[in-house]
Amino acid sequence: MSFIITTPLYYVNDKPHLGSIYTTLICDSIARFKRLSGENVIFITGVDEHGLKIQRTASNKGVDPQLHCDEISNIFLQSWKDWDITYNKFVRTTSKTHEYFVNEFYRRVKKSDDIYMGVQKGWYCVGCEEFKDNPDNSPTYKCPIHKKNLEWKNEENLFFKLSKYQSQIEDLISQPSFIQPKERRNEIINFVSKGLNDFSISRTNVSWGISVPDIENHTFYVWFDALLGYVSATSLDDKDTSLQESIKNGWPADIHLIGKDILRFHAVYWPAMLLSAGMEMPKKVFGHGFLTREGQKMGKSLGNVLDPNLLLSKYGKEAVRWYLLKDITLGSDGDFQNKRFVDIINNDLANTIGNLLNRTSSMSRKWFENRVPNNENLNKDNTLELHSNETVANYKKHFNSYELDLAANNILNLAINTNLYLNEKQPWILIKDEENRSLVSTIIYNVLESTRIIGLLLLPLLPDLSSKIDHQLGSLYDDKKSWNEQLNWGKLKPKSILPVPNPIIDKLEYE
C-alpha cells in the first residue's frame, strides 16, 4: 500500500504565491517524514489549467491559452525545484492522459444515472469558478474572497445529482477523522445540513476545457475536471491509464491538504462524485488557514504581497520553512511578521541549535584531539537520553497527527534542555581538574549525541540544516539504514573525527 498525499492543483492564472508555497512545504515535510518512517509515498502536486479564468487571462495577454498554461506551469515546476519539493507526480490537466481519465470517469457517473441536462441560473465568481449566494440579488455585489463583481449566468448545463448522496455525505462528514480541523468540519456539517443541491458539471460559454463526449459546445466544469487530477496522477507514467489501474496503484488518497476556501469542493462534491463512480473516497481532507502579513490580508492593491522568490533569495529556504511550519498551527490562519521571523530564526536555529553544536564541537575538538569523546556513562548519567527518547516519541505522534508546529517545538525543546544540561554541568570548569576528564568526556558525548538526534529530527522539516548538522558531527547519517533505528540513543561513534565547526545558519538582520 502507498501513502498518498496531495496539494491542491494550483490554478495557473498567475505564478505561485506564498500561500501555494506554504501548502506545498507542509505536504513536502509530511511526505519526507512518511518516507523516513518506511512508507511508500506518492506525493501528488500539479496545476489546474482549464476554465473561464484561464481563458480570459490568456486572452488579455493576447496569447493562446495553451501557451499561457505552458509558461505558468513551467514556473511552478521551477519553483518546486528551487524550494526542493520532493513530489512524485506533477499533474497537468491539459495532458492527454488526464483527459482520458475525465472521460472515463464521466462515463462511470453517467452509467450511475447521476447526470441530466438542466438550466443553471445564478451569480458566478470567475475567480472562484463557483456560483455564489447574492443576498441582495445586486449586480454590484462582490465576491467576498476576490472582491470582484459577480456575473449573471443563465445557460444550459449538465448537472450532477449531488442531492442523491445527502445521507452518505452526512455519514462521511460526521466521522471526526475525515475533515480537519474541527472548526472546518463544523462548517461543512452546517452547510450539508441545509440540504445538498445538484450542481452543474458543464459550461457552454467556455471553450478552454475538456469537451463533453457526444454533447456539442459543452466543456466540463473546471472543478469536475480538476479534481480528477488526483486520480490521473497515480497513473501518469503507466501504459495502462484506466481508473482501475489507479486504484491498483494505491488510491484512495490518505490526505488532501488544501486551503479552507476550497474545502466544500473536496469534502462534499468530490466524495459524492467518487461514490457515483464506484470508487473509494479520500481518507482525510485537511483545510489549512490563510496567511496574512503584519496583521493585514495580502493583496496587490495594498502593495503588501510577499514574493516567495524574494524570501527565498534573501533568507534561504530553511529559514522560511522553519517559520511557516513551526510558528503556524496547521489549520489556523498565520501572520508573517518580519520582526518575529528574524527573532525566531536567530533564537531557534542560529542560537539554540547552531550555537549548541558549535561550542560543544569546539570543546570536544580542543579537549579530545578533534574527536568525539568516549561515553564513560559515569554515575549512569542518562538525563539527556531520557529527554531524547521522550522527544522522539512525542515528535512522531505529532507528525502522524499533522501537528507539525508541535513536532518542531519538540525538537526545539530538546535543544533547550540540552543547552540547560551543558550549562549546569559546566564542563569548561570541570576540565581544569584532570581527575574530571572522564566526567567531562561523558558530558560532551551526551550533548553531541543529543545534537545528532536533533539533526535527524530536523530532516523532514529542514533537510539542508539537518545535513549540515550531520556533516559537523562527522557525516554519520546513512540513508540506506532505518531512520527510526538511527534515532535510538548511543549511535554517535566515540573517537570519530569532528570536522572544524562552522555556523550552520547565518543570523538574520533586522530591516
C-alpha positions in Angstrom: 0.0 0.0 0.0 1.1 3.6 -0.7 0.6 6.7 1.4 -0.9 9.3 -1.0 -0.7 13.0 -0.1 -1.8 15.8 -2.4 -1.6 19.5 -2.6 -4.3 21.3 -4.5 -3.9 21.5 -8.2 -2.9 25.2 -8.4 -4.7 27.5 -10.8 -2.3 28.8 -13.5 -3.8 32.3 -13.8 -0.6 33.5 -12.1 2.8 32.3 -10.7 3.0 30.6 -7.3 2.2 32.9 -4.3 3.3 32.5 -0.7 0.1 30.5 0.1 0.9 28.0 -2.6 4.4 27.6 -1.2 3.1 27.2 2.3 0.7 24.4 1.4 3.4 22.6 -0.7 6.0 22.9 2.1 3.6 21.2 4.5 3.0 18.4 2.1 6.7 18.1 1.4 7.5 17.7 5.1 4.8 15.1 5.7 6.0 13.2 2.6 9.6 13.3 3.8 8.6 12.1 7.3 6.5 9.2 5.9 9.3 8.1 3.6 11.8 8.2 6.5 9.3 6.2 8.5 9.5 3.5 5.9 6.3 4.1 4.0 5.9 4.1 0.2 4.8 7.6 -0.6 3.1 9.1 -3.6 3.3 12.9 -3.2 1.0 14.5 -5.8 1.0 18.1 -6.9 0.3 19.9 -10.1 -1.7 22.5 -11.9 -5.3 23.1 -12.9 -5.2 24.6 -16.4 -8.8 24.9 -17.7 -11.7 27.2 -17.1 -13.0 30.7 -17.8 -10.5 32.5 -15.7 -7.6 30.9 -17.7 -9.4 31.6 -21.0 -9.7 35.3 -20.1 -6.2 35.6 -18.7 -4.7 34.3 -21.9 -7.0 36.5 -24.0 -6.0 39.6 -22.0 -2.3 38.7 -22.6 -3.0 38.1 -26.3 -1.7 34.6 -26.3 -3.1 31.1 -26.9 -4.4 29.5 -23.7 -2.0 26.5 -24.0 1.0 28.8 -24.3 -0.1 30.6 -21.2 -0.5 27.3 -19.4 2.9 26.1 -20.5 4.5 29.3 -19.3 3.0 29.3 -15.8 3.2 25.5 -15.4 7.0 25.7 -16.1 7.2 28.5 -13.4 5.6 26.1 -10.9 7.9 23.3 -11.8 11.0 25.6 -11.4 9.6 26.9 -8.2 9.2 23.4 -6.7 12.8 22.7 -7.8 14.0 25.9 -6.1 12.2 25.0 -2.9 13.4 21.4 -3.1 9.9 19.9 -3.2 10.1 16.1 -3.3 7.0 15.4 -5.2 6.5 12.1 -7.0 3.8 13.2 -9.5 3.1 16.5 -11.1 -0.2 16.5 -13.0 -1.2 18.9 -15.7 -4.9 18.9 -16.5 -4.2 19.7 -20.2 -2.4 16.3 -20.6 -4.0 13.7 -22.9 -3.8 11.1 -20.1 -5.8 13.3 -17.7 -8.4 14.0 -20.4 -8.7 10.2 -20.8 -9.4 9.8 -17.1 -12.0 12.6 -17.1 -13.9 11.0 -19.9 -13.8 7.5 -18.3 -14.9 8.9 -15.0 -17.8 10.8 -16.7 -18.9 7.5 -18.3 -19.0 5.8 -14.9 -21.0 8.6 -13.4 -23.4 8.7 -16.3 -23.8 4.9 -16.0 -25.0 5.5 -12.4 -27.8 7.7 -13.8 -26.4 10.7 -12.0 -26.2 13.2 -14.9 -29.0 15.1 -16.5 -29.5 18.3 -18.6 -30.8 21.4 -16.9 -30.6 25.2 -16.8 -28.3 27.0 -14.5 -29.2 30.5 -13.4 -27.2 32.4 -10.8 -24.4 34.7 -9.9 -21.0 33.4 -10.7 -17.5 34.3 -9.5 -14.9 33.7 -12.2 -12.1 33.9 -9.7 -13.6 31.1 -7.6 -15.1 29.3 -10.6 -18.2 28.9 -8.5 -21.8 30.1 -8.2 -22.2 32.3 -5.2 -25.1 33.5 -3.0 -26.0 37.1 -3.7 -28.3 38.1 -0.8 -29.4 41.3 -2.4 -29.5 40.0 -6.0 -27.4 43.0 -6.9 -25.2 43.3 -10.0 -22.7 45.3 -7.8 -22.4 42.6 -5.2 -18.8 41.4 -4.9 -17.2 38.0 -4.2 -16.1 38.1 -0.5 -12.8 36.4 -1.5 -11.9 38.1 -4.8 -13.6 41.4 -4.2 -14.9 41.5 -7.8 -18.4 41.8 -9.1 -20.3 38.5 -9.7 -21.5 37.7 -13.2 -25.0 36.6 -14.0 -25.2 33.2 -15.8 -28.3 31.7 -17.5 -27.3 28.7 -19.6 -28.0 25.0 -20.4 -25.7 22.8 -18.3 -25.2 19.2 -17.4 -26.0 18.6 -13.8 -24.7 16.0 -11.3 -27.2 14.6 -8.8 -25.4 15.7 -5.6 -28.7 15.6 -3.7 -28.9 11.8 -4.2 -25.9 11.4 -1.9 -27.2 13.5 1.0 -27.3 10.8 3.6 -24.0 9.2 2.6 -22.2 12.6 2.7 -23.8 13.2 6.1 -22.4 9.9 7.4 -19.0 10.7 5.9 -18.5 14.2 7.4 -19.8 13.0 10.8 -16.6 11.0 11.1 -14.1 13.1 13.2 -11.1 11.9 11.2 -12.4 12.9 7.7 -12.4 16.7 7.9 -9.8 18.5 10.0 -9.5 20.8 11.9 -12.7 20.6 13.9 -13.9 24.1 13.0 -13.7 23.3 9.3 -15.7 20.1 9.9 -18.4 22.1 11.7 -18.6 24.5 8.8 -19.2 21.6 6.4 -21.7 19.9 8.7 -23.6 23.1 8.8 -23.5 23.5 5.0 -24.7 19.9 4.3 -27.5 20.1 7.0 -29.2 22.8 4.8 -29.6 20.2 2.1 -27.4 19.4 -0.9 -28.3 20.8 -4.3 -27.3 19.3 -7.6 -24.5 21.2 -9.3 -23.7 21.8 -12.9 -20.7 20.0 -14.4 -20.5 21.6 -17.8 -20.3 25.0 -19.4 -21.4 26.3 -22.8 -19.5 29.6 -22.8 -16.1 28.2 -22.1 -14.1 26.9 -25.0 -10.9 26.3 -22.9 -11.8 23.0 -21.3 -12.2 19.3 -22.0 -15.1 18.7 -24.3 -18.0 16.6 -23.0 -18.3 13.5 -25.2 -21.2 13.5 -27.6 -22.6 16.8 -26.5 -21.8 19.7 -28.8 -20.5 23.0 -27.3 -20.2 21.7 -23.8 -16.9 21.6 -21.9 -16.5 20.1 -18.4 -16.8 22.5 -15.5 -13.3 23.2 -14.2 -13.8 21.5 -10.8 -15.3 18.3 -12.3 -12.2 18.2 -14.4 -9.5 19.3 -11.9 -10.5 17.0 -9.0 -9.8 14.0 -11.2 -6.2 15.1 -11.4 -5.6 13.4 -8.0 -6.6 10.1 -9.6 -5.0 10.5 -13.0 -1.7 11.4 -11.3 -1.3 7.9 -9.9 -1.1 6.5 -13.4 0.6 9.3 -15.4 3.7 7.3 -16.2 1.9 4.0 -16.8 0.9 2.4 -20.0 -2.5 1.4 -18.6 -4.3 4.7 -17.9 -7.5 3.3 -16.6 -9.3 4.2 -13.4 -8.8 0.6 -12.3 -5.1 0.9 -12.7 -5.1 4.0 -10.5 -7.0 2.0 -7.8 -4.3 -0.7 -8.0 -1.6 2.0 -7.6 -2.9 3.0 -4.2 -6.0 5.1 -4.5 -7.7 6.5 -2.4 -5.6 9.4 -1.1 -4.7 9.4 2.5 -4.9 13.2 2.8 -5.9 16.1 0.6 -4.2 19.2 2.1 -5.9 22.3 0.8 -6.8 25.9 1.7 -10.0 26.3 3.6 -11.6 28.3 0.8 -11.9 25.2 -1.4 -13.0 22.8 1.4 -16.5 22.4 0.1 -15.4 21.0 -3.2 -13.1 18.5 -1.6 -15.2 17.4 1.3 -18.7 17.3 -0.3 -18.7 17.4 -4.1 -15.6 15.2 -4.6 -16.7 12.3 -2.3 -20.1 12.3 -3.9 -18.6 12.1 -7.4 -16.4 9.2 -6.3 -19.4 7.4 -4.8 -21.2 7.7 -8.1 -18.2 6.3 -10.0 -17.9 3.4 -7.6 -14.6 4.5 -6.2 -13.3 4.9 -2.6 -13.3 8.3 -1.0 -10.2 10.1 0.3 -9.4 9.3 3.9 -8.9 12.8 5.1 -9.4 16.4 3.9 -7.4 19.0 5.9 -8.3 22.7 5.3 -5.5 25.0 6.4 -5.8 28.7 7.1 -4.8 31.8 5.2 -1.6 33.8 5.5 -1.7 37.5 6.3 1.2 40.0 6.6 1.7 42.1 9.7 -1.9 41.5 10.6 -3.3 42.6 7.2 -4.7 40.5 4.3 -2.2 40.4 1.5 -3.3 42.0 -1.8 -1.8 43.6 -4.9 -4.0 46.7 -4.2 -2.5 47.1 -0.7 1.0 46.5 -2.1 1.9 44.1 0.7 2.2 40.8 -1.2 5.2 38.8 -0.1 7.0 37.4 -3.1 8.2 33.9 -2.2 11.1 34.2 -4.7 12.3 37.3 -2.8 12.0 35.5 0.5 13.9 32.5 -0.9 16.8 34.6 -2.3 17.0 36.9 0.7 16.7 34.4 3.6 17.0 30.9 2.1 14.5 28.1 2.1 15.4 26.7 5.6 14.6 29.9 7.4 11.3 30.3 5.6 10.4 26.6 6.1 11.0 26.8 9.8 8.9 30.0 10.3 6.0 28.7 8.3 6.0 25.2 9.7 6.9 25.9 13.3 5.2 29.2 14.0 1.8 28.4 12.4 -0.6 25.8 13.7 -1.8 23.8 10.8 -5.5 24.6 10.3 -5.3 28.2 11.8 -4.6 31.4 10.0 -1.0 32.6 10.1 0.6 36.0 10.1 4.0 36.8 8.6 5.7 39.3 10.8 9.2 40.4 9.8 10.5 41.1 13.3 9.1 37.8 14.6 10.5 35.9 11.6 14.0 37.3 12.3 13.7 36.7 16.1 12.6 33.1 15.6 15.3 32.1 13.1 18.0 33.7 15.2 16.9 32.4 18.5 15.8 28.9 17.4 18.2 27.9 14.7 21.3 30.2 15.0 21.5 30.3 18.8 19.6 27.4 20.5 20.6 24.8 17.9 23.5 26.2 16.0 25.5 27.6 18.9 24.9 24.4 20.9 26.5 22.4 18.2 29.4 24.8 17.5 30.5 25.3 21.1 30.2 21.7 22.0 32.1 20.5 18.9 34.8 23.1 19.6 35.2 21.9 23.2 35.4 18.3 22.1 38.0 19.1 19.4 40.0 21.1 21.9 40.0 18.6 24.8 39.7 15.2 22.9 42.1 15.5 19.9 39.5 16.7 17.4 37.3 13.7 18.1 34.1 12.6 19.7 35.0 11.6 23.3 34.3 8.2 24.9 31.0 7.8 26.7 32.1 6.6 30.1 28.5 6.8 31.4 29.7 7.8 34.8 27.1 7.6 37.6 24.7 6.4 34.9 24.0 10.0 33.7 21.1 9.4 31.4 19.3 12.8 31.7 19.6 13.7 28.0 18.9 10.1 26.9 15.5 10.3 28.7 14.8 13.7 27.2 15.7 12.4 23.8 13.6 9.2 24.0 10.6 11.3 25.2 11.1 13.9 22.4 11.3 11.2 19.6 8.1 9.6 20.8 6.2 12.9 21.1 7.6 14.1 17.8 6.4 11.0 15.9 3.0 11.2 17.5 2.6 14.9 16.5 3.9 14.4 13.0 1.5 11.5 12.4 -1.3 13.8 13.6 -0.2 16.5 11.2 0.7 18.8 14.1 3.9 20.0 12.5 4.3 23.0 14.8 4.2 20.8 17.9 6.7 18.4 16.3 9.0 21.3 15.5 8.7 22.6 19.1 9.6 19.1 20.4 12.9 19.5 18.6 13.4 23.0 19.9 12.6 21.9 23.5 15.2 19.1 23.3 17.8 21.6 22.1 16.8 23.9 25.0 17.1 21.1 27.6 20.5 20.1 26.1 21.7 23.7 26.5 20.5 23.7 30.1 22.3 20.4 30.7 25.5 21.8 29.3 25.3 25.0 31.3 24.5 23.1 34.5 27.4 20.7 34.1 29.9 23.4 33.2 32.5 21.1 31.6 34.7 24.2 30.9 35.3 24.4 34.6 35.5 20.7 35.3 38.1 20.1 32.6 40.6 22.2 34.6 41.0 19.3 37.0 42.4 16.2 35.3 40.5 13.9 37.6 37.3 15.1 35.9 38.4 14.1 32.4 36.2 11.0 32.3 33.2 13.0 33.6 33.7 15.7 31.0 34.0 13.0 28.3 30.6 11.8 29.3 29.0 15.2 29.4 30.4 16.2 25.9 29.4 12.9 24.4 25.8 13.3 25.7 25.5 16.8 24.3 26.9 15.8 20.9 24.6 12.7 20.8 21.6 14.8 21.7 22.6 17.2 18.9 22.8 14.3 16.5 19.3 13.3 17.2 18.1 16.9 16.9 19.6 16.9 13.4 17.8 13.7 12.5 14.5 15.0 13.7 15.0 18.1 11.6 15.4 16.0 8.4 11.7 16.2 7.3 11.4 19.9 8.2 14.8 21.4 7.4 16.7 18.8 5.2 19.6 21.2 4.4 20.1 22.2 8.0 19.9 18.6 9.1 22.6 17.7 6.6 24.9 20.5 7.9 24.5 19.2 11.5 25.3 15.7 10.3 28.4 16.9 8.5 29.7 18.7 11.5 29.3 15.5 13.5 31.3 13.5 11.0 28.7 12.6 8.4 27.2 9.7 10.4 23.7 9.5 8.8 23.2 6.6 6.5 20.2 6.9 4.2 20.4 3.2 3.4 19.6 2.3 7.1 16.4 2.8 9.0 15.9 6.4 10.1 13.9 5.1 13.1 16.8 2.9 14.1 19.2 5.8 13.9 17.1 7.8 16.3 18.0 5.4 19.1 20.3 6.8 21.7 24.0 5.9 21.6 24.7 5.8 17.8 27.4 8.5 17.9 30.7 6.8 17.4 33.3 7.6 20.1 36.8 8.6 18.8 35.3 9.6 15.4 36.8 12.7 13.8 34.9 16.0 14.3 35.3 18.5 11.4 36.1 22.1 12.1 32.8 23.7 13.1 31.1 26.4 11.0 27.8 28.2 11.6 25.0 26.0 10.3 22.9 29.1 9.5 23.6 32.8 9.3 21.9 35.2 11.7 19.4 37.4 10.0 19.5 41.2 10.3 16.5 43.5 11.1 15.4 45.8 8.3 
